[in-house]
Amino acid sequence: MARHTFLLKPRWSDLDAYGHVNNVTWLEYLQEARVDMLFVHAPAEGSQGLAEGVLVVRAEIDYRRPMLLRQEPYPIHLWVSKIGGASFTVSYQIADDTHDGSSLVYGQAKTLLAPTDLATGAPRRITADERAVLAQFLE
């Protein structure tokens, strides 16, 4: 299946006293990548609800090495690792490709997401159209 790649360039303000991207900022990076994926693919496939009302239920991050301020963007690769009836999991890997074909991994993460009716605040089921969009990225 396909993966969505988001290119993220750290900002000076993202750095902490140690000169690397602060751990809390990583969640913002994941959000930017996820929003990009859902806003690009869901409306194009007739599943606007995934772009308009999805809440984070749980977030996990495994930090492998620090991200530093640099000119070239960090690639964030996203895919769907699980689709349930009323939630789905997006997995992430922030990694550079190396010359030998391997990856230099900065971190891996997962977010459990629940489609929500934002007007009422109530969670809702994943529609068939939404499931089809998410299934394109299922690994």
C-alpha positions as CSV (number, residue, x, y, z in Angstrom):
1,M,0.0,0.0,0.0
2,A,1.0,3.7,-0.3
3,R,2.5,5.9,2.3
4,H,2.0,9.6,2.5
5,T,5.2,11.7,2.9
6,F,5.2,15.2,4.5
7,L,8.3,17.3,4.3
8,L,8.8,19.3,7.5
9,K,11.4,22.0,8.0
10,P,12.1,22.8,11.7
11,R,11.8,26.4,12.8
12,W,14.3,28.1,15.1
13,S,11.5,28.5,17.7
14,D,11.1,24.7,17.8
15,L,14.5,24.2,19.5
16,D,15.0,23.8,23.2
17,A,18.0,24.7,25.4
18,Y,19.9,21.7,24.2
19,G,19.7,22.8,20.6
20,H,17.4,20.1,19.3
21,V,13.7,20.0,18.5
22,N,11.8,19.9,21.8
23,N,9.9,16.7,22.5
24,V,6.6,18.5,22.8
25,T,7.1,20.0,19.3
26,W,7.2,16.5,17.8
27,L,3.4,16.2,18.5
28,E,2.9,19.4,16.5
29,Y,5.0,17.9,13.6
30,L,2.9,14.7,13.7
31,Q,-0.3,16.9,13.6
32,E,1.0,18.9,10.6
33,A,1.8,15.7,8.7
34,R,-1.5,14.0,9.6
35,V,-3.6,17.1,8.7
36,D,-1.8,17.3,5.4
37,M,-2.5,13.6,4.6
38,L,-6.2,13.8,5.5
39,F,-6.8,17.2,3.8
40,V,-5.1,16.1,0.6
41,H,-6.6,12.6,0.2
42,A,-10.0,12.6,2.0
43,P,-11.8,15.5,0.3
44,A,-10.5,14.2,-3.1
45,E,-12.2,10.9,-2.4
46,G,-15.5,12.3,-1.2
47,S,-14.7,11.8,2.5
48,Q,-14.6,15.4,3.8
49,G,-15.5,14.2,7.3
50,L,-11.9,12.9,7.8
51,A,-10.6,16.4,7.1
52,E,-13.2,18.1,9.3
53,G,-13.7,16.2,12.4
54,V,-11.1,13.8,13.7
55,L,-9.8,13.9,17.3
56,V,-6.7,12.4,18.8
57,V,-7.5,9.8,21.4
58,R,-4.0,8.6,22.1
59,A,-0.4,9.5,21.0
60,E,2.8,7.5,21.4
61,I,6.2,8.6,20.4
62,D,9.5,6.7,20.4
63,Y,12.4,9.1,20.2
64,R,15.4,7.6,18.5
65,R,17.8,10.5,17.9
66,P,17.5,14.3,18.2
67,M,16.3,16.4,15.3
68,L,18.4,19.5,14.7
69,L,17.8,22.7,12.9
70,R,18.8,22.2,9.3
71,Q,18.0,23.5,5.8
72,E,16.7,20.3,4.3
73,P,13.3,19.1,5.5
74,Y,12.8,16.0,7.6
75,P,10.6,13.5,5.8
76,I,7.7,12.2,7.9
77,H,6.2,9.0,6.4
78,L,2.6,8.2,7.4
79,W,0.4,5.2,6.9
80,V,-2.7,3.7,8.5
81,S,-1.9,0.7,10.7
82,K,-5.4,-0.2,11.9
83,I,-9.0,0.6,11.0
84,G,-11.7,-0.1,13.5
85,G,-15.4,0.7,13.5
86,A,-15.1,4.1,15.1
87,S,-11.4,4.7,15.2
88,F,-8.2,4.3,13.2
89,T,-4.5,4.4,13.9
90,V,-2.0,6.4,11.9
91,S,1.7,5.4,12.2
92,Y,4.6,7.7,11.5
93,Q,8.3,7.4,10.9
94,I,10.6,10.4,10.7
95,A,13.7,9.2,8.8
96,D,16.3,10.1,6.3
97,D,17.3,7.7,3.6
98,T,21.0,6.9,3.6
99,H,23.4,6.2,0.8
100,D,23.4,2.5,1.5
101,G,19.6,2.2,1.2
102,S,18.9,2.0,4.9
103,S,17.1,4.7,7.0
104,L,18.4,7.0,9.7
105,V,15.4,7.0,12.0
106,Y,14.8,10.0,14.3
107,G,11.5,8.7,15.7
108,Q,8.4,6.5,15.3
109,A,5.0,7.3,16.5
110,K,1.3,6.3,16.5
111,T,-1.9,8.2,17.0
112,L,-5.3,6.7,17.6
113,L,-7.9,8.9,16.0
114,A,-11.7,9.0,16.3
115,P,-14.0,10.6,13.8
116,T,-16.2,13.1,15.7
117,D,-19.3,15.2,15.0
118,L,-17.8,18.5,15.9
119,A,-21.3,20.1,16.3
120,T,-22.3,17.7,19.1
121,G,-18.9,16.5,20.3
122,A,-20.1,12.9,19.8
123,P,-17.8,10.2,18.3
124,R,-19.2,8.6,15.2
125,R,-18.6,5.5,13.1
126,I,-16.2,5.5,10.1
127,T,-18.2,5.6,6.9
128,A,-17.7,3.3,4.0
129,D,-16.2,6.1,1.9
130,E,-13.8,7.1,4.7
131,R,-12.8,3.4,5.2
132,A,-11.9,3.3,1.5
133,V,-9.7,6.4,1.7
134,L,-8.0,5.0,4.8
135,A,-7.5,1.6,3.3
136,Q,-5.4,3.1,0.6
137,F,-2.7,3.6,3.3
138,L,-3.3,0.5,5.3
139,E,-0.1,-1.5,6.1
